[in-house]
Amino acid sequence: MLELKNVYKTFNVGTVNEKVALNGLDLKLEDGDFVTVIGGNGAGKSTMLNAVAGVWPIDMGKILIDGKDITRLPEHKRAKYIGRVFQDPMMGTAATMEIEENLALALRRGSTRSLKVGITRQEREMYRERLKILELGLENRMTSKVGLLSGGQRQAITLLMATLKNPRLLLLDEHTAALDPKTAANVLELSERIVQENHLTTLMITHNMKDAIKYGNRLIMMHEGRIIYDVRGEEKASLQVSDLLARFEQLSGGEGGANDRMLLS
């Protein structure tokens, strides 16, 4: 469903700030894989997601979704394949628009726009049913401005918007990092339910090792722009945080540093 072949990305080439973010990255996701991604600061996690989404071009390599080479496809043309939820709950929604208007924008993402009437009765009923899944009572507030919602409610709406059209690939970029622990746990459980019910191929970046172990069927660890550990199934389910920290120390050659160890724990 997703394949990255020998992908390289370097920022600020030829300057004192030159940084190799992706260094020959190889990754292949099967249909329905739910992969959690961990790693220290500067490991290349967000760069990988941005490269897949088309936020910036890669220097070398190939990116394929469902067998289609999208390496040179601009970001807006990848929208029909990809759903994404960002770390900041404010980024995925339009604050001055109503809940149903935000959902309508998501439904039309990647499609040709027309002069037809905005939201049909059939669409509105579909939005109401989808909002019920969130169990937040938002199906009764569809004309409320999104800016009046809490951060957790907005992130739940963003998650719904990102998955409304069953994308070929869902990218979750530390999407609970800005939420309080209770709200974060609720959004994570909701994410897993939506992913499983819709059989979505998913990449989820997290700094929380417990969450990385608990959610998904596969876990990858990144360091210096490469994948240094890839585990799945029963082996993943039986992992402890201490196991991952020890593996990080071993595979990074002790180069992770105290900050990375603290961050990952």
One Martini backbone bead per residue (centre of mass of N, CA, C, O) as a GRO file, in nm:
protein
  265
    1MET     BB    1   0.056   0.063  -0.020
    2LEU     BB    2   0.351   0.142   0.087
    3GLU     BB    3   0.657   0.280  -0.074
    4LEU     BB    4   1.002   0.315   0.016
    5LYS     BB    5   1.291   0.397  -0.197
    6ASN     BB    6   1.576   0.521  -0.125
    7VAL     BB    7   1.540   0.780   0.068
    8TYR     BB    8   1.627   1.130   0.030
    9LYS     BB    9   1.696   1.412   0.272
   10THR     BB   10   1.824   1.750   0.253
   11PHE     BB   11   1.907   2.027   0.444
   12ASN     BB   12   2.090   2.295   0.380
   13VAL     BB   13   2.278   2.277   0.146
   14GLY     BB   14   2.611   2.391   0.196
   15THR     BB   15   2.580   2.444   0.500
   16VAL     BB   16   2.609   2.458   0.846
   17ASN     BB   17   2.289   2.336   0.847
   18GLU     BB   18   2.324   2.066   0.748
   19LYS     BB   19   2.065   1.799   0.701
   20VAL     BB   20   2.013   1.462   0.736
   21ALA     BB   21   1.691   1.314   0.736
   22LEU     BB   22   1.718   1.110   0.488
   23ASN     BB   23   1.899   0.774   0.464
   24GLY     BB   24   1.792   0.541   0.274
   25LEU     BB   25   1.487   0.488   0.290
   26ASP     BB   26   1.303   0.188   0.387
   27LEU     BB   27   0.948   0.106   0.310
   28LYS     BB   28   0.675  -0.138   0.380
   29LEU     BB   29   0.320  -0.146   0.334
   30GLU     BB   30   0.046  -0.312   0.400
   31ASP     BB   31  -0.264  -0.381   0.383
   32GLY     BB   32  -0.372  -0.257   0.704
   33ASP     BB   33  -0.149  -0.132   0.832
   34PHE     BB   34  -0.042  -0.042   1.177
   35VAL     BB   35   0.207   0.205   1.225
   36THR     BB   36   0.444   0.274   1.458
   37VAL     BB   37   0.653   0.572   1.534
   38ILE     BB   38   0.986   0.595   1.653
   39GLY     BB   39   1.208   0.850   1.801
   40GLY     BB   40   1.414   1.085   1.809
   41ASN     BB   41   1.537   1.371   1.759
   42GLY     BB   42   1.595   1.379   1.415
   43ALA     BB   43   1.515   1.088   1.284
   44GLY     BB   44   1.265   1.142   1.046
   45LYS     BB   45   0.957   1.121   1.089
   46SER     BB   46   0.827   1.386   0.973
   47THR     BB   47   0.977   1.379   0.707
   48MET     BB   48   0.844   1.125   0.604
   49LEU     BB   49   0.551   1.231   0.605
   50ASN     BB   50   0.609   1.481   0.422
   51ALA     BB   51   0.705   1.315   0.180
   52VAL     BB   52   0.444   1.154   0.137
   53ALA     BB   53   0.255   1.420   0.120
   54GLY     BB   54   0.433   1.657  -0.042
   55VAL     BB   55   0.560   1.908   0.101
   56TRP     BB   56   0.838   1.787  -0.004
   57PRO     BB   57   1.094   1.705  -0.191
   58ILE     BB   58   1.298   1.466  -0.287
   59ASP     BB   59   1.628   1.377  -0.384
   60MET     BB   60   1.580   1.055  -0.356
   61GLY     BB   61   1.383   0.817  -0.496
   62LYS     BB   62   1.074   0.639  -0.394
   63ILE     BB   63   0.704   0.679  -0.409
   64LEU     BB   64   0.438   0.448  -0.321
   65ILE     BB   65   0.079   0.407  -0.392
   66ASP     BB   66  -0.069   0.136  -0.480
   67GLY     BB   67   0.172   0.129  -0.717
   68LYS     BB   68   0.194   0.441  -0.736
   69ASP     BB   69   0.387   0.695  -0.860
   70ILE     BB   70   0.434   1.000  -0.638
   71THR     BB   71   0.707   1.156  -0.625
   72ARG     BB   72   0.608   1.412  -0.835
   73LEU     BB   73   0.362   1.473  -0.677
   74PRO     BB   74   0.174   1.700  -0.561
   75GLU     BB   75   0.007   1.756  -0.277
   76HIS     BB   76  -0.288   1.806  -0.400
   77LYS     BB   77  -0.274   1.521  -0.564
   78ARG     BB   78  -0.256   1.338  -0.290
   79ALA     BB   79  -0.530   1.384  -0.136
   80LYS     BB   80  -0.691   1.125  -0.251
   81TYR     BB   81  -0.491   0.921  -0.077
   82ILE     BB   82  -0.466   1.122   0.180
   83GLY     BB   83  -0.467   1.130   0.535
   84ARG     BB   84  -0.440   1.397   0.796
   85VAL     BB   85  -0.297   1.442   1.132
   86PHE     BB   86  -0.204   1.679   1.348
   87GLN     BB   87  -0.078   1.806   1.638
   88ASP     BB   88  -0.249   2.055   1.581
   89PRO     BB   89  -0.588   2.110   1.624
   90MET     BB   90  -0.595   2.384   1.440
   91MET     BB   91  -0.502   2.271   1.145
   92GLY     BB   92  -0.762   2.075   1.047
   93THR     BB   93  -0.943   2.340   1.082
   94ALA     BB   94  -1.213   2.579   1.046
   95ALA     BB   95  -1.308   2.799   1.284
   96THR     BB   96  -1.538   2.981   1.116
   97MET     BB   97  -1.668   2.710   1.066
   98GLU     BB   98  -1.872   2.466   1.050
   99ILE     BB   99  -1.887   2.140   1.096
  100GLU     BB  100  -2.030   2.069   0.822
  101GLU     BB  101  -1.834   2.239   0.648
  102ASN     BB  102  -1.578   2.081   0.711
  103LEU     BB  103  -1.683   1.809   0.603
  104ALA     BB  104  -1.735   1.911   0.313
  105LEU     BB  105  -1.442   1.971   0.247
  106ALA     BB  106  -1.340   1.680   0.287
  107LEU     BB  107  -1.526   1.545   0.071
  108ARG     BB  108  -1.389   1.744  -0.167
  109ARG     BB  109  -1.120   1.637  -0.159
  110GLY     BB  110  -0.972   1.600  -0.478
  111SER     BB  111  -1.202   1.746  -0.624
  112THR     BB  112  -1.410   1.883  -0.840
  113ARG     BB  113  -1.540   2.186  -0.862
  114SER     BB  114  -1.859   2.349  -0.813
  115LEU     BB  115  -2.195   2.524  -0.831
  116LYS     BB  116  -2.327   2.373  -0.628
  117VAL     BB  117  -2.490   2.308  -0.369
  118GLY     BB  118  -2.339   2.257  -0.089
  119ILE     BB  119  -2.550   2.089   0.120
  120THR     BB  120  -2.704   1.806   0.141
  121ARG     BB  121  -2.924   1.605   0.296
  122GLN     BB  122  -2.759   1.345   0.265
  123GLU     BB  123  -2.497   1.455   0.380
  124ARG     BB  124  -2.601   1.545   0.657
  125GLU     BB  125  -2.676   1.258   0.749
  126MET     BB  126  -2.392   1.141   0.725
  127TYR     BB  127  -2.256   1.328   0.929
  128ARG     BB  128  -2.429   1.247   1.171
  129GLU     BB  129  -2.339   0.948   1.176
  130ARG     BB  130  -2.035   1.001   1.205
  131LEU     BB  131  -2.050   1.172   1.472
  132LYS     BB  132  -2.154   0.943   1.655
  133ILE     BB  133  -1.883   0.787   1.676
  134LEU     BB  134  -1.751   0.997   1.884
  135GLU     BB  135  -1.929   1.047   2.142
  136LEU     BB  136  -1.991   1.400   2.172
  137GLY     BB  137  -2.267   1.531   2.047
  138LEU     BB  138  -2.210   1.671   1.753
  139GLU     BB  139  -2.475   1.592   1.591
  140ASN     BB  140  -2.624   1.848   1.759
  141ARG     BB  141  -2.376   2.071   1.636
  142MET     BB  142  -2.334   2.130   1.316
  143THR     BB  143  -2.360   2.470   1.336
  144SER     BB  144  -2.112   2.496   1.483
  145LYS     BB  145  -1.831   2.642   1.557
  146VAL     BB  146  -1.516   2.512   1.576
  147GLY     BB  147  -1.386   2.739   1.766
  148LEU     BB  148  -1.577   2.635   2.022
  149LEU     BB  149  -1.405   2.399   2.060
  150SER     BB  150  -1.214   2.176   2.176
  151GLY     BB  151  -0.923   2.020   2.117
  152GLY     BB  152  -1.042   1.730   2.118
  153GLN     BB  153  -1.281   1.787   1.929
  154ARG     BB  154  -1.111   1.888   1.688
  155GLN     BB  155  -0.945   1.626   1.654
  156ALA     BB  156  -1.187   1.445   1.598
  157ILE     BB  157  -1.277   1.596   1.345
  158THR     BB  158  -1.013   1.563   1.188
  159LEU     BB  159  -1.023   1.255   1.182
  160LEU     BB  160  -1.289   1.240   1.027
  161MET     BB  161  -1.193   1.403   0.779
  162ALA     BB  162  -0.946   1.211   0.703
  163THR     BB  163  -1.168   0.944   0.681
  164LEU     BB  164  -1.425   1.000   0.500
  165LYS     BB  165  -1.277   0.867   0.216
  166ASN     BB  166  -1.096   0.636   0.257
  167PRO     BB  167  -0.795   0.631   0.252
  168ARG     BB  168  -0.506   0.471   0.157
  169LEU     BB  169  -0.371   0.682   0.369
  170LEU     BB  170  -0.279   0.734   0.715
  171LEU     BB  171  -0.165   1.031   0.895
  172LEU     BB  172  -0.016   1.043   1.229
  173ASP     BB  173   0.118   1.346   1.382
  174GLU     BB  174   0.115   1.357   1.691
  175HIS     BB  175  -0.218   1.390   1.754
  176THR     BB  176  -0.184   1.393   2.103
  177ALA     BB  177   0.042   1.592   2.221
  178ALA     BB  178  -0.166   1.855   2.285
  179LEU     BB  179  -0.306   1.675   2.493
  180ASP     BB  180  -0.450   1.556   2.741
  181PRO     BB  181  -0.439   1.243   2.865
  182LYS     BB  182  -0.743   1.175   2.844
  183THR     BB  183  -0.794   1.283   2.558
  184ALA     BB  184  -0.572   1.122   2.418
  185ALA     BB  185  -0.691   0.843   2.480
  186ASN     BB  186  -0.958   0.887   2.328
  187VAL     BB  187  -0.835   0.948   2.047
  188LEU     BB  188  -0.682   0.679   2.018
  189GLU     BB  189  -0.927   0.490   2.036
  190LEU     BB  190  -1.070   0.618   1.794
  191SER     BB  191  -0.852   0.565   1.587
  192GLU     BB  192  -0.852   0.257   1.604
  193ARG     BB  193  -1.148   0.215   1.529
  194ILE     BB  194  -1.141   0.351   1.249
  195VAL     BB  195  -0.914   0.180   1.129
  196GLN     BB  196  -1.050  -0.100   1.163
  197GLU     BB  197  -1.333  -0.048   1.030
  198ASN     BB  198  -1.170   0.068   0.749
  199HIS     BB  199  -0.900  -0.058   0.678
  200LEU     BB  200  -0.643   0.130   0.744
  201THR     BB  201  -0.357   0.257   0.635
  202THR     BB  202  -0.104   0.331   0.896
  203LEU     BB  203   0.076   0.622   1.028
  204MET     BB  204   0.221   0.663   1.368
  205ILE     BB  205   0.337   0.917   1.553
  206THR     BB  206   0.534   0.875   1.862
  207HIS     BB  207   0.663   0.933   2.208
  208ASN     BB  208   0.490   0.693   2.317
  209MET     BB  209   0.570   0.374   2.395
  210LYS     BB  210   0.305   0.258   2.497
  211ASP     BB  211   0.144   0.333   2.243
  212ALA     BB  212   0.327   0.188   2.037
  213ILE     BB  213   0.256  -0.094   2.158
  214LYS     BB  214  -0.063  -0.094   2.177
  215TYR     BB  215  -0.071   0.010   1.885
  216GLY     BB  216  -0.104  -0.186   1.641
  217ASN     BB  217   0.099  -0.433   1.433
  218ARG     BB  218   0.345  -0.219   1.416
  219LEU     BB  219   0.702  -0.131   1.471
  220ILE     BB  220   0.912   0.161   1.433
  221MET     BB  221   1.259   0.264   1.438
  222MET     BB  222   1.431   0.574   1.435
  223HIS     BB  223   1.766   0.678   1.296
  224GLU     BB  224   1.913   0.893   1.103
  225GLY     BB  225   1.695   0.828   0.856
  226ARG     BB  226   1.638   0.532   0.972
  227ILE     BB  227   1.566   0.196   1.011
  228ILE     BB  228   1.647  -0.005   1.316
  229TYR     BB  229   1.343  -0.111   1.376
  230ASP     BB  230   1.122  -0.412   1.321
  231VAL     BB  231   0.797  -0.488   1.456
  232ARG     BB  232   0.552  -0.761   1.508
  233GLY     BB  233   0.290  -0.875   1.654
  234GLU     BB  234   0.366  -1.065   1.921
  235GLU     BB  235   0.636  -0.929   1.968
  236LYS     BB  236   0.517  -0.649   2.011
  237ALA     BB  237   0.305  -0.715   2.239
  238SER     BB  238   0.555  -0.813   2.444
  239LEU     BB  239   0.658  -0.549   2.491
  240GLN     BB  240   0.864  -0.319   2.661
  241VAL     BB  241   0.995  -0.022   2.732
  242SER     BB  242   1.274  -0.136   2.818
  243ASP     BB  243   1.326  -0.282   2.552
  244LEU     BB  244   1.331  -0.029   2.368
  245LEU     BB  245   1.557   0.123   2.510
  246ALA     BB  246   1.770  -0.096   2.473
  247ARG     BB  247   1.750  -0.105   2.163
  248PHE     BB  248   1.825   0.188   2.115
  249GLU     BB  249   2.107   0.176   2.237
  250GLN     BB  250   2.215  -0.050   2.054
  251LEU     BB  251   2.138   0.069   1.757
  252SER     BB  252   2.265   0.371   1.812
  253GLY     BB  253   2.541   0.341   1.971
  254GLY     BB  254   2.483   0.573   2.194
  255GLU     BB  255   2.381   0.839   2.006
  256GLY     BB  256   2.111   0.956   2.126
  257GLY     BB  257   2.109   1.049   2.408
  258ALA     BB  258   1.955   1.178   2.685
  259ASN     BB  259   1.714   1.322   2.551
  260ASP     BB  260   1.605   1.078   2.395
  261ARG     BB  261   1.563   0.887   2.634
  262MET     BB  262   1.364   1.071   2.781
  263LEU     BB  263   1.157   1.100   2.554
  264LEU     BB  264   1.100   0.786   2.514
  265SER     BB  265   1.013   0.743   2.833
   0.00000   0.00000   0.00000
